[in-house]
Amino acid sequence: MESKYSVLMSIYKKEKAEYFVESIESMIKQTLMPDEIVIVKDGDLTKELEEVIVNYIDKYPGLFNIVSLKVNVGLGRALDEGLKHCQNELVARMDTDDISLPNRCKLQIGQFNENPELCIVGTMIDEFYDVPDNVTSSRVVPTTNDAIYKFMKRRSPFNHPTVMYKKSEVIRCGGYGKMRRKQDLDLFSRMINNGCYAQNINQSLLLFRSNEDNFKRRKSWSYCKSYIDVQYEIWKRGHCSLSDLSFVTTGQLVMFLAPMRLLKKVSNKYLRNMN
């Protein structure tokens, strides 16, 4: 029975130290504690973020593996570098401003032990504003491999901060690559198309921190273009139809051009389950 796993995180200078602490604490307090936590420093960090890392290294000797990058390379390339340093086959992704529920990783490990063919296991998420108790919506994704394949034709079938995957399969499929945005959707599309078996646990096992910056990023041209570029690659792989590509392209352009108020309304009504 597999019980060891690594946690993979990437931190950069614009993150808040207090959120970083909450995120790390949620992984240390897992009912099945990680064997190691790999943190990639994506470029220079603030003094406050550096102090958080130093304090945890002192408090938990041998648990943390810090990978330092001289310049900021973006999330995808930072995770690819960090993945090389993960000692275990099973790797749990974690963002540095979210909060995992205590039983998240134990339940995911359980799924891998039940079905050794699995390569990716994700979960649902609850989104919150300001404080974790203020849950405003949930993102529900398909649970079975077949449903995941179908869902991916138009939308991402995983909540990236929740996934646990096999290191060897991620590397076999080319890793995250150089794309600065939507690199997770591109990776998971390649993995699914290369025969990787996946599922999502039908429980919200992560609290996702949502704020105005999230909506601002979705309205940026770089986000819009990246999403369309990834969808084009998915189409070239034969995973979606031309109508799927047109649907996603039109949707992203509309969201880019739409007022912020309309974007929030569409996101909450059609892309999330409101609480």
C-alpha positions in Angstrom: 0.0 0.0 0.0 1.4 3.4 -1.0 1.4 6.0 1.7 4.3 8.3 0.8 3.8 11.4 -1.3 5.4 14.8 -2.0 3.8 18.2 -2.0 4.7 20.5 -4.9 4.3 24.3 -4.4 5.6 27.4 -6.2 5.9 30.8 -4.6 6.7 34.2 -6.1 7.1 37.7 -4.6 3.6 38.9 -5.0 2.1 36.3 -2.7 1.1 37.2 0.8 3.0 35.7 3.7 -0.1 35.1 5.8 -1.8 33.1 3.0 1.4 31.2 2.4 1.5 30.1 6.1 -2.2 29.0 6.0 -1.4 26.9 2.9 1.6 25.2 4.3 -0.1 24.6 7.6 -3.0 22.8 5.8 -0.5 20.4 4.2 1.5 19.7 7.4 -1.8 19.0 9.2 -3.0 16.4 6.7 -4.2 13.2 8.4 -1.7 11.5 6.2 1.3 13.8 6.5 3.5 14.3 3.4 6.9 12.7 3.2 8.4 16.0 1.8 7.2 19.4 0.7 9.0 20.9 -2.3 8.8 24.6 -2.6 10.0 26.4 -5.7 11.1 30.0 -5.2 10.2 31.5 -8.5 12.6 34.4 -8.5 13.5 36.7 -5.6 11.0 36.8 -2.8 10.1 39.4 -0.2 11.7 39.4 3.2 8.4 38.2 4.7 8.1 35.2 2.4 11.7 34.3 3.0 11.1 34.4 6.7 8.2 32.0 6.4 10.3 29.5 4.6 13.2 29.7 7.0 10.9 29.3 10.0 9.4 26.1 8.6 12.8 24.7 7.7 13.9 25.2 11.3 10.6 23.8 12.7 10.5 20.7 10.5 14.0 19.6 9.7 14.2 17.3 6.7 10.6 17.9 5.6 11.2 20.8 3.2 13.1 20.8 -0.1 13.7 24.3 -1.4 14.4 24.9 -5.0 15.6 28.4 -5.9 15.3 30.0 -9.3 17.3 33.1 -10.1 14.6 34.7 -12.1 10.8 34.4 -12.3 9.9 31.9 -15.0 6.2 31.4 -14.5 4.2 28.7 -12.8 4.5 26.0 -15.4 8.3 26.1 -15.7 8.7 26.5 -12.0 6.6 23.4 -11.4 8.5 21.4 -14.0 11.7 22.3 -12.1 10.2 21.4 -8.8 8.9 18.1 -10.0 12.5 17.0 -10.8 13.2 17.3 -7.1 10.2 15.4 -5.8 11.4 12.1 -4.4 8.1 10.2 -4.5 6.1 8.9 -7.4 2.9 10.5 -6.1 2.9 14.3 -6.0 0.2 16.5 -4.5 -0.1 20.0 -6.1 -0.8 22.9 -3.8 -1.1 26.6 -4.4 0.4 29.0 -1.9 -2.8 30.8 -1.0 -5.3 28.0 -0.8 -6.2 25.7 2.1 -6.5 21.9 1.9 -8.9 20.1 4.1 -7.2 17.6 6.5 -8.3 14.4 4.8 -7.6 15.5 1.2 -4.4 13.6 0.6 -5.4 10.5 2.6 -8.5 10.1 0.4 -6.5 10.7 -2.8 -3.8 8.1 -1.7 -6.7 5.7 -1.0 -7.9 6.1 -4.6 -4.5 5.3 -6.0 -4.2 2.2 -3.8 -7.6 1.0 -4.9 -6.9 1.5 -8.6 -3.2 1.4 -9.5 -4.0 2.4 -13.1 -4.9 5.9 -12.0 -2.5 8.7 -13.0 -4.5 11.8 -11.8 -6.9 12.2 -8.9 -8.5 15.6 -8.3 -11.3 16.9 -6.1 -14.0 19.5 -6.0 -13.3 23.0 -4.5 -15.2 25.5 -2.4 -14.4 29.1 -3.2 -14.2 31.7 -0.4 -13.7 35.5 0.0 -11.7 37.0 2.8 -12.1 34.2 5.4 -12.4 30.4 4.9 -15.9 30.4 6.5 -17.2 32.8 3.8 -17.7 30.1 1.1 -19.5 31.7 -1.9 -19.5 29.0 -4.5 -18.2 25.6 -5.5 -16.6 24.3 -8.7 -17.9 20.8 -9.4 -16.0 18.7 -12.0 -16.8 15.3 -13.5 -15.7 12.2 -11.5 -15.2 9.4 -14.0 -12.5 9.0 -16.7 -15.1 9.0 -19.5 -16.8 12.1 -18.2 -13.5 13.9 -17.7 -12.6 13.2 -21.3 -15.9 14.6 -22.6 -15.8 17.6 -20.3 -12.3 18.5 -21.5 -13.6 19.3 -25.0 -14.7 22.7 -23.7 -13.6 23.2 -20.1 -10.9 22.1 -17.7 -12.1 18.9 -15.9 -9.7 19.4 -13.0 -9.3 21.9 -10.2 -5.5 22.3 -10.6 -4.6 23.0 -6.9 -6.4 19.8 -5.9 -4.7 17.2 -8.1 -2.4 14.4 -7.0 -0.6 12.8 -9.9 2.1 10.3 -10.8 5.4 12.1 -11.4 6.5 9.6 -14.0 3.4 10.1 -16.1 3.6 13.9 -16.0 7.2 13.7 -17.2 6.3 11.1 -19.8 3.7 13.5 -21.3 6.1 16.5 -21.4 5.4 18.3 -18.2 3.9 21.7 -17.9 6.0 23.3 -20.7 6.8 26.9 -21.3 3.2 28.3 -21.5 2.7 31.1 -18.9 -1.0 30.6 -18.5 -3.4 27.6 -18.7 -0.4 25.3 -18.6 -2.4 22.9 -16.4 -5.1 22.4 -19.0 -2.5 21.8 -21.7 -0.7 19.2 -19.5 -3.9 17.4 -18.5 -5.1 17.3 -22.1 -1.8 15.7 -23.2 -1.9 13.2 -20.3 -5.5 12.1 -21.1 -4.7 11.8 -24.8 -1.7 9.7 -23.9 -3.8 7.2 -22.1 -3.6 8.4 -18.5 -6.5 7.3 -16.4 -8.1 10.0 -14.2 -10.9 10.7 -11.8 -12.1 13.3 -9.3 -13.3 12.6 -5.8 -16.9 13.8 -5.4 -16.0 16.0 -2.3 -14.8 19.5 -1.9 -11.4 18.9 -0.3 -9.8 22.4 -0.9 -10.8 25.9 0.0 -9.9 28.1 -3.0 -9.1 31.8 -2.2 -11.1 34.0 -4.6 -10.7 37.7 -5.0 -11.0 40.6 -7.5 -7.6 39.7 -8.9 -8.9 36.4 -10.2 -11.5 38.2 -12.3 -9.0 40.7 -13.5 -6.7 37.9 -14.7 -9.6 36.3 -16.6 -10.3 39.6 -18.3 -6.7 40.1 -19.4 -5.8 39.6 -23.1 -2.9 37.2 -22.1 -5.4 34.9 -20.3 -7.8 35.0 -23.2 -5.2 34.3 -25.8 -3.6 31.5 -23.7 -7.0 29.8 -23.3 -7.6 29.9 -27.0 -4.1 28.7 -27.8 -4.5 25.7 -25.5 -8.0 24.9 -27.0 -6.4 25.1 -30.4 -3.8 22.5 -29.4 -6.6 20.3 -27.9 -8.4 20.5 -31.3 -5.2 19.6 -33.2 -4.8 16.5 -31.0 -8.3 15.5 -32.1 -9.8 15.8 -28.6 -12.4 18.3 -29.6 -14.4 19.3 -32.7 -14.2 22.5 -34.7 -17.5 23.5 -33.1 -16.0 23.0 -29.6 -13.0 25.2 -30.6 -15.4 27.9 -32.0 -17.5 27.8 -28.8 -14.5 28.2 -26.5 -12.9 30.9 -28.7 -16.2 32.9 -28.8 -16.7 32.5 -25.1 -13.3 33.7 -24.2 -13.5 36.7 -26.5 -16.9 37.7 -25.0 -15.5 37.4 -21.5 -12.5 39.5 -22.5 -14.7 42.3 -23.9 -17.6 42.1 -21.4 -17.9 44.4 -18.4 -16.6 43.0 -15.1 -20.1 42.9 -13.6 -21.3 40.6 -16.5 -18.2 38.4 -16.2 -18.9 37.8 -12.5 -22.5 37.0 -13.2 -21.7 34.6 -16.0 -19.0 32.9 -13.9 -21.2 32.5 -10.9 -24.3 31.4 -12.8 -22.8 29.0 -15.4 -19.3 28.1 -14.3 -19.9 27.7 -10.5 -22.5 26.2 -8.2 -23.5 29.0 -5.9 -24.0 28.5 -2.2 
